[in-house]
Amino acid sequence: MNTKRIAVSLIVLLISVAPSLHAACSNASLHGTYGYSAQGFISISPDISPALFLPFAQSGLITFDGKGNIPSGTFTINTTDPAGQVDRGTFTGTYVVHPDCTGSAETDHGTHIDIVVLGPTVFVANNTDAGGALIYSAKKIQLPE
Protein backbone atom coordinates (compact mmCIF):
# COMPACT_ATOMS: atom_id res chain seq x y z
CA MET A 1 0.00 0.00 0.00
CA ASN A 2 2.80 2.41 0.90
CA THR A 3 4.61 1.60 -2.37
CA LYS A 4 1.45 2.37 -4.32
CA ARG A 5 1.13 5.76 -2.60
CA ILE A 6 4.76 6.60 -3.38
CA ALA A 7 4.30 5.59 -7.02
CA VAL A 8 1.16 7.72 -7.39
CA SER A 9 2.88 10.68 -5.70
CA LEU A 10 5.87 10.31 -8.01
CA ILE A 11 3.65 10.18 -11.10
CA VAL A 12 1.76 13.32 -10.00
CA LEU A 13 5.06 15.09 -9.36
CA LEU A 14 6.46 14.12 -12.77
CA ILE A 15 3.29 15.21 -14.56
CA SER A 16 3.35 18.59 -12.84
CA VAL A 17 7.03 19.12 -13.66
CA ALA A 18 6.94 17.72 -17.22
CA PRO A 19 5.84 20.92 -19.00
CA SER A 20 8.81 22.79 -17.54
CA LEU A 21 11.20 20.05 -18.68
CA HIS A 22 10.66 21.08 -22.29
CA ALA A 23 12.27 24.43 -23.00
CA ALA A 24 9.97 26.60 -25.03
CA CYS A 25 11.49 27.92 -28.22
CA SER A 26 10.93 31.25 -29.96
CA ASN A 27 12.55 33.35 -32.67
CA ALA A 28 15.20 34.21 -30.07
CA SER A 29 16.27 30.53 -30.09
CA LEU A 30 18.08 31.26 -33.36
CA HIS A 31 20.40 34.20 -32.85
CA GLY A 32 23.85 34.68 -34.33
CA THR A 33 25.76 33.15 -37.22
CA TYR A 34 25.59 29.43 -38.05
CA GLY A 35 27.69 27.40 -40.44
CA TYR A 36 25.56 24.96 -42.41
CA SER A 37 25.80 22.18 -44.93
CA ALA A 38 23.13 20.52 -47.05
CA GLN A 39 23.02 17.53 -49.29
CA GLY A 40 20.38 15.85 -51.35
CA PHE A 41 19.06 15.72 -54.89
CA ILE A 42 17.58 18.16 -57.39
CA SER A 43 15.26 17.39 -60.28
CA ILE A 44 16.64 17.79 -63.80
CA SER A 45 15.47 17.14 -67.34
CA PRO A 46 16.06 13.80 -69.11
CA ASP A 47 18.52 15.38 -71.57
CA ILE A 48 20.91 15.94 -68.62
CA SER A 49 20.36 12.58 -66.89
CA PRO A 50 17.96 9.70 -67.51
CA ALA A 51 17.70 9.33 -63.72
CA LEU A 52 15.93 12.75 -63.66
CA PHE A 53 17.91 13.95 -60.64
CA LEU A 54 21.42 15.02 -59.67
CA PRO A 55 23.23 14.87 -56.33
CA PHE A 56 23.45 18.31 -54.76
CA ALA A 57 25.66 19.76 -52.02
CA GLN A 58 25.58 23.18 -50.42
CA SER A 59 27.40 24.97 -47.61
CA GLY A 60 27.50 28.48 -46.23
CA LEU A 61 26.72 30.82 -43.40
CA ILE A 62 23.36 32.08 -42.15
CA THR A 63 22.78 34.84 -39.62
CA PHE A 64 19.60 35.07 -37.53
CA ASP A 65 18.76 38.26 -35.61
CA GLY A 66 16.67 36.54 -32.91
CA LYS A 67 13.60 38.53 -34.04
CA GLY A 68 12.52 36.67 -37.20
CA ASN A 69 14.90 38.15 -39.75
CA ILE A 70 17.78 36.63 -41.69
CA PRO A 71 19.88 39.73 -42.40
CA SER A 72 22.57 37.79 -44.28
CA GLY A 73 23.47 34.42 -45.64
CA THR A 74 25.98 32.94 -48.07
CA PHE A 75 25.93 29.76 -50.12
CA THR A 76 28.15 27.65 -52.29
CA ILE A 77 26.31 25.06 -54.37
CA ASN A 78 27.85 22.17 -56.27
CA THR A 79 26.16 19.44 -58.30
CA THR A 80 27.39 16.76 -60.63
CA ASP A 81 25.98 18.80 -63.50
CA PRO A 82 27.91 17.93 -66.69
CA ALA A 83 28.85 21.60 -66.99
CA GLY A 84 30.62 21.32 -63.62
CA GLN A 85 29.10 24.57 -62.46
CA VAL A 86 29.60 25.87 -58.91
CA ASP A 87 27.27 28.66 -57.81
CA ARG A 88 28.00 31.14 -55.04
CA GLY A 89 25.79 33.87 -53.71
CA THR A 90 24.10 35.66 -50.87
CA PHE A 91 20.58 35.79 -49.49
CA THR A 92 18.36 37.38 -46.86
CA GLY A 93 15.02 36.25 -45.50
CA THR A 94 12.64 35.75 -42.61
CA TYR A 95 11.96 32.92 -40.18
CA VAL A 96 9.65 31.88 -37.36
CA VAL A 97 10.30 29.43 -34.51
CA HIS A 98 7.30 28.01 -32.61
CA PRO A 99 7.23 27.06 -28.90
CA ASP A 100 7.62 23.36 -29.83
CA CYS A 101 10.99 24.23 -31.47
CA THR A 102 9.75 23.68 -35.03
CA GLY A 103 9.68 26.53 -37.49
CA SER A 104 10.15 27.68 -41.03
CA ALA A 105 12.17 30.12 -43.09
CA GLU A 106 11.87 31.77 -46.49
CA THR A 107 14.69 33.44 -48.39
CA ASP A 108 14.54 36.29 -50.87
CA HIS A 109 15.35 33.67 -53.54
CA GLY A 110 12.03 31.95 -52.79
CA THR A 111 13.50 28.97 -50.93
CA HIS A 112 11.24 27.49 -48.22
CA ILE A 113 12.69 25.51 -45.33
CA ASP A 114 11.22 23.71 -42.32
CA ILE A 115 13.43 24.00 -39.22
CA VAL A 116 13.81 22.02 -35.99
CA VAL A 117 15.86 23.72 -33.27
CA LEU A 118 17.75 20.97 -31.42
CA GLY A 119 19.44 23.21 -28.88
CA PRO A 120 20.98 26.62 -28.35
CA THR A 121 23.74 26.01 -30.90
CA VAL A 122 22.33 23.58 -33.46
CA PHE A 123 19.39 23.12 -35.80
CA VAL A 124 18.42 20.83 -38.68
CA ALA A 125 16.20 21.69 -41.63
CA ASN A 126 14.58 20.33 -44.75
CA ASN A 127 13.85 22.15 -48.00
CA THR A 128 10.11 22.01 -48.70
CA ASP A 129 10.11 23.28 -52.31
CA ALA A 130 9.16 20.96 -55.15
CA GLY A 131 11.98 19.79 -57.39
CA GLY A 132 14.45 18.39 -54.92
CA ALA A 133 15.19 17.00 -51.51
CA LEU A 134 17.76 18.75 -49.31
CA ILE A 135 18.62 18.08 -45.68
CA TYR A 136 20.45 20.85 -43.80
CA SER A 137 22.44 20.71 -40.57
CA ALA A 138 23.82 23.80 -38.89
CA LYS A 139 25.92 24.72 -35.90
CA LYS A 140 26.41 28.11 -34.31
CA ILE A 141 29.84 29.57 -34.91
CA GLN A 142 31.71 29.97 -31.64
CA LEU A 143 34.40 32.58 -32.08
CA PRO A 144 37.53 32.14 -29.95
CA GLU A 145 37.83 34.60 -27.11
GROMACS elastic network, one bead per residue, 0.5 to 0.9 nm:
[ bonds ]
;  ai    aj funct       b0    kb
    1     4     6  0.51361   500
    1     5     6  0.64217   500
    1     6     6  0.88121   500
    2     5     6  0.51207   500
    2     6     6  0.63009   500
    2     7     6  0.86670   500
    3     6     6  0.51084   500
    3     7     6  0.61404   500
    3     8     6  0.86433   500
    4     7     6  0.50814   500
    4     8     6  0.61753   500
    4     9     6  0.85413   500
    5     8     6  0.51815   500
    5     9     6  0.60715   500
    5    10     6  0.85088   500
    6     9     6  0.50530   500
    6    10     6  0.60299   500
    6    11     6  0.85796   500
    7    10     6  0.50680   500
    7    11     6  0.61753   500
    7    12     6  0.86662   500
    8    11     6  0.51002   500
    8    12     6  0.62020   500
    8    13     6  0.85648   500
    9    12     6  0.51710   500
    9    13     6  0.61292   500
    9    14     6  0.86406   500
   10    13     6  0.50367   500
   10    14     6  0.61308   500
   10    15     6  0.85823   500
   11    14     6  0.51230   500
   11    15     6  0.61154   500
   11    16     6  0.85922   500
   12    15     6  0.51698   500
   12    16     6  0.61948   500
   12    17     6  0.86491   500
   13    16     6  0.52276   500
   13    17     6  0.62112   500
   13    18     6  0.84997   500
   14    17     6  0.51032   500
   14    18     6  0.57412   500
   15    18     6  0.51632   500
   15    19     6  0.76674   500
   16    19     6  0.70355   500
   16    20     6  0.83410   500
   17    20     6  0.56348   500
   17    21     6  0.65967   500
   18    21     6  0.50766   500
   18    22     6  0.71298   500
   19    22     6  0.58397   500
   19    23     6  0.83499   500
   20    23     6  0.66674   500
   20    24     6  0.84852   500
   22   100     6  0.84374   500
   23    99     6  0.81997   500
   23   100     6  0.83354   500
   23   101     6  0.85744   500
   24    29     6  0.89859   500
   24    98     6  0.81553   500
   24   100     6  0.62475   500
   24   101     6  0.69375   500
   25    28     6  0.75277   500
   25    29     6  0.57553   500
   25    30     6  0.89898   500
   25    97     6  0.65706   500
   25    98     6  0.60665   500
   25   100     6  0.61989   500
   25   102     6  0.82046   500
   25   117     6  0.78834   500
   26    29     6  0.53878   500
   26    30     6  0.79106   500
   26    66     6  0.83406   500
   26    67     6  0.87609   500
   26    96     6  0.75382   500
   26    98     6  0.55422   500
   26    99     6  0.56893   500
   26   100     6  0.85622   500
   26   101     6  0.71835   500
   26   103     6  0.89712   500
   27    30     6  0.59459   500
   27    31     6  0.78958   500
   27    64     6  0.87359   500
   27    65     6  0.84463   500
   27    66     6  0.52104   500
   27    67     6  0.54612   500
   27    68     6  0.56191   500
   27    69     6  0.88747   500
   27    95     6  0.75458   500
   27    96     6  0.57090   500
   27    98     6  0.74883   500
   27   103     6  0.88262   500
   28    31     6  0.58983   500
   28    64     6  0.87066   500
   28    65     6  0.77348   500
   28    67     6  0.60855   500
   28    68     6  0.80076   500
   28    97     6  0.81628   500
   29    66     6  0.66493   500
   29    97     6  0.75129   500
   29   101     6  0.83408   500
   29   117     6  0.75231   500
   29   119     6  0.80705   500
   29   120     6  0.63637   500
   29   121     6  0.87681   500
   30    33     6  0.88054   500
   30    63     6  0.86140   500
   30    64     6  0.58566   500
   30    65     6  0.73899   500
   30    66     6  0.54830   500
   30    67     6  0.85699   500
   30    68     6  0.86591   500
   30    97     6  0.80744   500
   30   117     6  0.78518   500
   30   120     6  0.74173   500
   30   121     6  0.81015   500
   30   122     6  0.87767   500
   30   123     6  0.85999   500
   30   140     6  0.89545   500
   31    34     6  0.87533   500
   31    63     6  0.72041   500
   31    65     6  0.51796   500
   31    67     6  0.81551   500
   31   120     6  0.88308   500
   31   140     6  0.86727   500
   32    62     6  0.82597   500
   32    63     6  0.54036   500
   32    64     6  0.53343   500
   32    65     6  0.63578   500
   32    66     6  0.75566   500
   32   140     6  0.70458   500
   32   141     6  0.78937   500
   33    61     6  0.66738   500
   33    62     6  0.55942   500
   33    64     6  0.64610   500
   33    65     6  0.88187   500
   33    73     6  0.88227   500
   33   139     6  0.85337   500
   33   140     6  0.58508   500
   33   141     6  0.58950   500
   33   142     6  0.87488   500
   34    60     6  0.84564   500
   34    61     6  0.56371   500
   34    62     6  0.53678   500
   34    63     6  0.62895   500
   34    64     6  0.82398   500
   34   121     6  0.81411   500
   34   122     6  0.81261   500
   34   138     6  0.59686   500
   34   139     6  0.51980   500
   34   141     6  0.52861   500
   34   142     6  0.88811   500
   35    59     6  0.75688   500
   35    60     6  0.58952   500
   35    62     6  0.66030   500
   35    63     6  0.89505   500
   35   137     6  0.85085   500
   35   138     6  0.55085   500
   35   139     6  0.55680   500
   35   140     6  0.63068   500
   35   141     6  0.63173   500
   36    58     6  0.82046   500
   36    59     6  0.55161   500
   36    60     6  0.55536   500
   36    61     6  0.60610   500
   36    62     6  0.74619   500
   36   136     6  0.66975   500
   36   137     6  0.55810   500
   36   139     6  0.65264   500
   36   140     6  0.87321   500
   37    57     6  0.74899   500
   37    58     6  0.55788   500
   37    60     6  0.66495   500
   37    61     6  0.88199   500
   37   135     6  0.83049   500
   37   136     6  0.56299   500
   37   137     6  0.57005   500
   37   138     6  0.65589   500
   38    56     6  0.80270   500
   38    57     6  0.56302   500
   38    59     6  0.61905   500
   38   125     6  0.88774   500
   38   126     6  0.88614   500
   38   134     6  0.60919   500
   38   135     6  0.53093   500
   38   137     6  0.65120   500
   38   138     6  0.88150   500
   39    55     6  0.75378   500
   39    56     6  0.55426   500
   39    58     6  0.63076   500
   39    59     6  0.87993   500
   39   133     6  0.81516   500
   39   134     6  0.53950   500
   39   135     6  0.57097   500
   39   136     6  0.69083   500
   40    54     6  0.84313   500
   40    55     6  0.58277   500
   40    56     6  0.52066   500
   40    57     6  0.66111   500
   40   132     6  0.73710   500
   40   133     6  0.53148   500
   40   135     6  0.63365   500
   41    53     6  0.61289   500
   41    54     6  0.53840   500
   41    56     6  0.50962   500
   41    57     6  0.82560   500
   41    79     6  0.87148   500
   41   131     6  0.85352   500
   41   132     6  0.53258   500
   41   133     6  0.52937   500
   41   134     6  0.64752   500
   42    52     6  0.84528   500
   42    53     6  0.53368   500
   42    54     6  0.54642   500
   42    55     6  0.66167   500
   42    56     6  0.64248   500
   42    79     6  0.87179   500
   42   131     6  0.58318   500
   42   133     6  0.64558   500
   42   134     6  0.80952   500
   43    52     6  0.57805   500
   43    54     6  0.66303   500
   43   130     6  0.87328   500
   43   132     6  0.55177   500
   43   133     6  0.87856   500
   44    47     6  0.83456   500
   44    48     6  0.66979   500
   44    49     6  0.71076   500
   44    50     6  0.89932   500
   44    51     6  0.85268   500
   44    52     6  0.50960   500
   44    53     6  0.51337   500
   44    54     6  0.68962   500
   44   131     6  0.81760   500
   45    48     6  0.57153   500
   45    49     6  0.66990   500
   45    50     6  0.78402   500
   45    51     6  0.88893   500
   45    52     6  0.57466   500
   45    53     6  0.78107   500
   46    51     6  0.71925   500
   46    52     6  0.55546   500
   46    53     6  0.86733   500
   47    50     6  0.69998   500
   47    52     6  0.87278   500
   48    51     6  0.88313   500
   48    52     6  0.77219   500
   48    53     6  0.87547   500
   48    81     6  0.77563   500
   48    82     6  0.75264   500
   49    52     6  0.54875   500
   49    53     6  0.68519   500
   49    54     6  0.76968   500
   50    53     6  0.80752   500
   51    54     6  0.79144   500
   53   131     6  0.89367   500
   53   132     6  0.80304   500
   54    79     6  0.66245   500
   54    80     6  0.62868   500
   54    81     6  0.70545   500
   55    78     6  0.86441   500
   55    79     6  0.57784   500
   55    80     6  0.62722   500
   55    81     6  0.86270   500
   56    77     6  0.73395   500
   56    78     6  0.60514   500
   56    80     6  0.72415   500
   56   132     6  0.89971   500
   56   133     6  0.89688   500
   56   134     6  0.78819   500
   57    76     6  0.82799   500
   57    77     6  0.58288   500
   57    78     6  0.53534   500
   57    79     6  0.63090   500
   57   134     6  0.84110   500
   58    75     6  0.65989   500
   58    76     6  0.54914   500
   58    78     6  0.63592   500
   58    79     6  0.87437   500
   58   136     6  0.86944   500
   59    74     6  0.81089   500
   59    75     6  0.56080   500
   59    76     6  0.54532   500
   59    77     6  0.68543   500
   59   136     6  0.89332   500
   60    73     6  0.71961   500
   60    74     6  0.50583   500
   60    76     6  0.61510   500
   60    77     6  0.89088   500
   61    72     6  0.81680   500
   61    73     6  0.53427   500
   61    74     6  0.51865   500
   61    75     6  0.68547   500
   61   138     6  0.88356   500
   62    70     6  0.72122   500
   62    71     6  0.84054   500
   62    72     6  0.61469   500
   62    74     6  0.65246   500
   62    75     6  0.86878   500
   62    91     6  0.86822   500
   62    92     6  0.86747   500
   62   138     6  0.89180   500
   63    69     6  0.85488   500
   63    70     6  0.56946   500
   63    71     6  0.63292   500
   63    72     6  0.55228   500
   63    73     6  0.60737   500
   63    92     6  0.88570   500
   64    67     6  0.77609   500
   64    68     6  0.72716   500
   64    69     6  0.60439   500
   64    71     6  0.67480   500
   64    72     6  0.78610   500
   64    94     6  0.86418   500
   64    95     6  0.83742   500
   65    68     6  0.66344   500
   65    69     6  0.56589   500
   65    70     6  0.63655   500
   65    71     6  0.70400   500
   66    69     6  0.72410   500
   66    70     6  0.88440   500
   67    70     6  0.89247   500
   67    95     6  0.84780   500
   67    96     6  0.84132   500
   68    93     6  0.86830   500
   68    94     6  0.54895   500
   68    96     6  0.55852   500
   68    97     6  0.80402   500
   68   105     6  0.88189   500
   69    72     6  0.89133   500
   69    92     6  0.79482   500
   69    93     6  0.60609   500
   69    95     6  0.60236   500
   69    96     6  0.85232   500
   70    73     6  0.72741   500
   70    91     6  0.83331   500
   70    92     6  0.52612   500
   70    94     6  0.52991   500
   70    95     6  0.70756   500
   70   105     6  0.87082   500
   70   107     6  0.80467   500
   71    91     6  0.81398   500
   71    92     6  0.52687   500
   71    93     6  0.67361   500
   71    94     6  0.82677   500
   72    90     6  0.70971   500
   72    91     6  0.59265   500
   72    93     6  0.77995   500
   73    89     6  0.84100   500
   73    90     6  0.54125   500
   73    91     6  0.50131   500
   73    92     6  0.60368   500
   73    93     6  0.86522   500
   74    88     6  0.74737   500
   74    89     6  0.57162   500
   74    91     6  0.62709   500
   74    92     6  0.88989   500
   75    87     6  0.78826   500
   75    88     6  0.55053   500
   75    89     6  0.54552   500
   75    90     6  0.62142   500
   75    91     6  0.80893   500
   76    86     6  0.70026   500
   76    87     6  0.56797   500
   76    89     6  0.68022   500
   77    85     6  0.85628   500
   77    86     6  0.56630   500
   77    87     6  0.50725   500
   77    88     6  0.63501   500
   77    89     6  0.88594   500
   78    81     6  0.81934   500
   78    84     6  0.79013   500
   78    85     6  0.67525   500
   78    87     6  0.66980   500
   79    82     6  0.87044   500
   79    84     6  0.71929   500
   79    85     6  0.72260   500
   79    86     6  0.73188   500
   80    83     6  0.81278   500
   80    84     6  0.63418   500
   80    85     6  0.82037   500
   81    84     6  0.52773   500
   81    85     6  0.66396   500
   82    85     6  0.79670   500
   91   107     6  0.64349   500
   91   108     6  0.62137   500
   91   109     6  0.69401   500
   92   106     6  0.85876   500
   92   107     6  0.55958   500
   92   108     6  0.56405   500
   92   109     6  0.82087   500
   93   105     6  0.71709   500
   93   106     6  0.55677   500
   93   108     6  0.53891   500
   93   109     6  0.84528   500
   93   110     6  0.89752   500
   94   104     6  0.85857   500
   94   105     6  0.56630   500
   94   106     6  0.56106   500
   94   107     6  0.65566   500
   94   108     6  0.84938   500
   95   103     6  0.72928   500
   95   104     6  0.56036   500
   95   106     6  0.64138   500
   95   107     6  0.86729   500
   96   102     6  0.85281   500
   96   103     6  0.53545   500
   96   104     6  0.56071   500
   96   105     6  0.65116   500
   96   115     6  0.89450   500
   97   100     6  0.81220   500
   97   101     6  0.60627   500
   97   102     6  0.57960   500
   97   104     6  0.67575   500
   97   105     6  0.88168   500
   97   115     6  0.78446   500
   97   116     6  0.83302   500
   97   117     6  0.80651   500
   98   101     6  0.54048   500
   98   102     6  0.55301   500
   98   103     6  0.56251   500
   98   104     6  0.89005   500
   99   102     6  0.74416   500
   99   103     6  0.89474   500
  100   103     6  0.85455   500
  100   116     6  0.88373   500
  100   117     6  0.89411   500
  101   115     6  0.81297   500
  101   116     6  0.57641   500
  101   117     6  0.52189   500
  101   118     6  0.75053   500
  101   119     6  0.88950   500
  102   114     6  0.74364   500
  102   115     6  0.55886   500
  102   117     6  0.63626   500
  103   113     6  0.84643   500
  103   114     6  0.58013   500
  103   116     6  0.62958   500
  103   117     6  0.79908   500
  104   112     6  0.72733   500
  104   113     6  0.54409   500
  104   115     6  0.52528   500
  104   116     6  0.84202   500
  104   125     6  0.85269   500
  105   111     6  0.80286   500
  105   112     6  0.58402   500
  105   113     6  0.51493   500
  105   114     6  0.65280   500
  105   115     6  0.73561   500
  106   109     6  0.80992   500
  106   110     6  0.63094   500
  106   111     6  0.54969   500
  106   113     6  0.64128   500
  107   110     6  0.53517   500
  107   111     6  0.52706   500
  107   112     6  0.68759   500
  107   113     6  0.87249   500
  108   111     6  0.73918   500
  110   129     6  0.88999   500
  111   127     6  0.74302   500
  111   128     6  0.80547   500
  111   129     6  0.67700   500
  112   126     6  0.86294   500
  112   127     6  0.59465   500
  112   128     6  0.56139   500
  112   129     6  0.59767   500
  113   125     6  0.63711   500
  113   126     6  0.55469   500
  113   128     6  0.55020   500
  113   129     6  0.77645   500
  114   124     6  0.85629   500
  114   125     6  0.54135   500
  114   126     6  0.53483   500
  114   127     6  0.64541   500
  114   128     6  0.66999   500
  115   123     6  0.69259   500
  115   124     6  0.59316   500
  115   126     6  0.67304   500
  115   127     6  0.89812   500
  115   136     6  0.89530   500
  116   123     6  0.56853   500
  116   124     6  0.54647   500
  116   125     6  0.61362   500
  116   126     6  0.89576   500
  117   120     6  0.76705   500
  117   121     6  0.85351   500
  117   122     6  0.64688   500
  117   124     6  0.66475   500
  117   125     6  0.86129   500
  118   121     6  0.78408   500
  118   122     6  0.56452   500
  118   123     6  0.51455   500
  118   124     6  0.72875   500
  119   122     6  0.54285   500
  119   123     6  0.69254   500
  120   123     6  0.83934   500
  120   140     6  0.81954   500
  121   138     6  0.82894   500
  121   139     6  0.55992   500
  121   141     6  0.81216   500
  121   142     6  0.89331   500
  122   137     6  0.76742   500
  122   138     6  0.56381   500
  122   140     6  0.61557   500
  123   136     6  0.83749   500
  123   137     6  0.61537   500
  123   138     6  0.54444   500
  123   139     6  0.67253   500
  123   140     6  0.87401   500
  124   135     6  0.75259   500
  124   136     6  0.55066   500
  124   138     6  0.61696   500
  124   139     6  0.88979   500
  125   134     6  0.83749   500
  125   135     6  0.59480   500
  125   137     6  0.64066   500
  125   138     6  0.83710   500
  126   133     6  0.75592   500
  126   134     6  0.57863   500
  126   136     6  0.59763   500
  126   137     6  0.89092   500
  127   130     6  0.86323   500
  127   132     6  0.78961   500
  127   133     6  0.63764   500
  127   134     6  0.53463   500
  127   135     6  0.66927   500
  127   136     6  0.79366   500
  128   132     6  0.84012   500
  128   133     6  0.76696   500
  128   134     6  0.83387   500
  129   132     6  0.70351   500
  129   133     6  0.81134   500
  130   133     6  0.80818   500
  139   142     6  0.89027   500
  142   145     6  0.89115   500
